[in-house]
Amino acid sequence: MDGIGNPGQREGVIILINPVDEFPAAILGYPNATALEVEKRRSHLHSWEITSLWAVGPKNLGSFPVLGLGYVGVVVLVPWQGKSYALKIRRLDSNHQSLIPEMQHLQKANQSGIGPRLLKGSADFLLMEYVAGRSLLSWLQAHQGDTHKSERRAVVENILSQAFALDQVGLDRGDMGCLTQDVIVDDRQRPVLLDFSGASLNRRPQNLTSALQGLFWGSVLAEYVAPDFPQGSQTILRPHLRRYKQQPTELNFQAIMAALLSG
């Protein structure tokens, strides 16, 4: 099950709900769908050949465990074509009337090798690669000490490179200053950016500058990241960031990275 475990082989019970007609209405139409809306969504999943649902995850929606619950959607784990994938279900009370824009933004990110791989998308559902691992904050807390310093630095450098790549394609992800839960570090030490619900192609990208601020100064992550980069102070980086904001080029990005890595 892609890192979650084999049902029945771990403490607690992981339930496979099958068929789709048994999927809880509270999940498919959270928080208050009509019977007609739930049936419409069940038919949609039938057309995608999604017929089962794993009741598993760190969050709970009532008594039902899920992978995630956000302002835009509920994320659950589903088997599809022999593998497990993440299925995002649009909340009916979300101010997002459709997941199509998020689908398009994730597709754009995928073209640069960023984000979970998108399989299918529609107004109400996104079917994506399931990324097993720890949140960035949890991973950093579990990888303290000098023996893990090179791993921590590599993960941070990778995140900054992804932020720069998004800047280059004109996609502003949004919320890059708070990545505690929106980055999963997988078992290959690869950081994966999740959740492109706030992304836009219509505003000036600020992925790199926001990520730097969040990682080094502006969030709880700074406590774990900043000590590994002695040259990552605002005083040292401010002139480099100013030049990058004016001209977000490869040359100016490399100047930022050179300053960071010089310590």
N, C-alpha and C positions, 0 to 999 in steps of 0.2 A: 504493500500500500504506500509506496513511495515515502518511506520513512516514518509513517505513523504506526505501523505494526500490523500484525496479523489478527483479525478479529477472533476473540476467544482465547488468545494466547498471551494476554497481559491482564494485570489487575484492572478490574472494572470491565464493563461490557460495551463493546462497540457494535451497534445494531445496524444491519443492512436493511433498509426499508425498500420493499419491492412488492408490487409494481408501482408505477408512478401515481396510480390512483390512490395509493396509500400515503403519498407525501403529505405532511401536515399542512393544512390551510394556513396555519400561523406562520409557516416558513415561506410558502409560495406567495402569500399575499400580505406580508407583514406591513403595517400592523392591523389593518382592518378591511381586508378585501371582501367583496361580495362573493357569493357562491359562483356567480357567472364569471367573475374575473379569475377565480381560482381554476375553474374548469378550462377557461381559455389558456391559462398558463400551463396547465397539465397537457393540453393538446399540443402546445408549442414544443414542450420537452419531448413528447412522443415523436414529433416530426424530426427531432434531432437524434432520435434513438437513445435518449437518456431515460432509462427505465428503473434506475436504482439510486439510492441516496444513502451515504454513510452518516449515521448520527454520531459525529465525533468532532472534537475541537475544544479549544481553551475557553471559549465564550459560551454563555447559555442564553437561549431565547425561551423564556419560561423554563420548562424542564428539558428542552431540546438543545443538545450541544451543537455549536456551529464553529466554523473556522474564524469568522469575523462578523462584526456588526458595526456598520458605520452610518454616517448621515445619509448616504446615497443607497446603500444596499446591504443585503445579508449574503455572506459567502459560506458555501457548504462544499463538502467533498463528494464527488460523484465518480463512479466507475464508468468509463466510456472506451469502447474499442480495446479492452484489455488493460487499460491503465487508469490511474486515479487523476482526476483533474479538479480544479477549483471552479465552481459555478457561482457567479455573482448574480443575485436576484434583486432587481430594482425595488426599493421600498415605495409603497404607494403614497407615503406622506413626504417623499423627498421633493425638493424644489427642482430636481432634474426630471423633466418630463419624459426623457428617453436616455438610454445608455449609448445611443449611436455616436454622439460626440466623444464620449470616453473611448469607445471602440476605435474610432478614427485616430485619436491621440495615442492610444496604445500601439496601434499599427505603425504609426510614425516612429514611435520609440523603438519598436521591434526592428525596424529597418536599420537601426544603428546598434542592434544587439542588446537593447536595454529593455528591462521589464520582463514579466512573465510572458511566455509566448502565447499569443491569442490564437484560438482554434476557430471559434465561431462567435458571432455577435448579433444582437438584435436590440430592439427598443427596451426589452425587459430582462434580457439575459446576456451575460458574457461567459463563455467557456474558455478557460485559460489553463496553462501549465500550473500544476501545483508545486510550489517551492517549499520543500521541507527544510527546516533549519530553525535558527533562533533569531529573534528580533535583534537589531543592532545593539541596543542597550543591554539586553540579556547576554549577548555574545561577548561584548566587551567586559562585562562583569565576570564572566566565566573564563576570560583569558587575560588575567592580570599577571604581573610579574615580568621580569626581564626575559624569561624564556619565551614569552609570547610577543615581545616587542616588535619583531620583524613582521609577524603576522598582522598585528594591529595596524602597523604603518602601511602595509600592503593593502589592507581592506580600505583604509581611509583614502589612500591614493587612488584606488579603483573608483570609489564613490565620486571623488573630485573629477576624475577623467570622464565618468558618465555624465556628470553635470555639465562639463564643458562640451561634450558631444551633443547634448540636448540644446545647449545654446547655439551651436553651429547649425542645427537644422531648424531653428526658429521656434522650438517648442518649449514654452515655459510650463514646467510641471506644477508649480505652485507648492507652497508649504515645504520648500526644501530646507528651511531653517529649523524644522522639527522632524527629525528622521528617526526618533527613538523606536517607533513601531512600524514605520513605513519602509524600512530596509530589512530584508531577511538575509542572513549570512548562511549559506548552505554548507553541506558537508565537504565541499571542495574549497571552502573559504572564499566563496564568490558572493559579493553583496548584490542583491537583486532589489531594485526599486519597485515598490508596489503602489497601487492606487493612483491612477491618472484621472480621477474624477474631477480634480480641480485644474486640469491642464488647459492650456490655450495656445493657439497659433496666432492670436490677434493682439497680444500684448508683448512688450519687449521682454525677452528671456532674461531671467536673473537667477538661473539655476546655480551657477558656480559661486557667485557672490553670496547668495543666501545660504548655500551649503557650508561655505567657509565660516560664515558668522555663526551658524548653528553648531557646527562641530567644534569650533575653537573658543567661542565666547558666549553664545546666546542660549544654550540649553544645557540640560543635565549631562549631555554627552561630553561636554568640554572637560568635565572632571576626569574623564578617562582618556580623552584624545590629546588634549593640549600638552601634557607632560612628555609625550613622545615626539613632540615637534617644538623644541625650544625657540625656534625662529618664527613661531606662529602667532606672535603677538599682534595686536592691532597697529601698534606703532611701526613695526617692521613691514607689515603687509599693506598698510593703508595706501602708500604711493603706488604699489603694484596694482591694487584693486582699482584705484582711480584711473590708471591707464587702461586697465582691462574694460572698465565700464565705458570708456570713450571709444575703445577699439578692441572688441572681443576676438582677438586673433590668436592663432596658434603660438605666435612669438610671445605675446603677453601672458598667455596661459603658462607657457614653459618658464617664464620669468617668475611667476607666482610659485610654481612647483620647485624651481631651483632655490628660491628663498626659503621655502618650507623645509626642504631636505638638506639645507646647508648645516643644520645643527646636529 
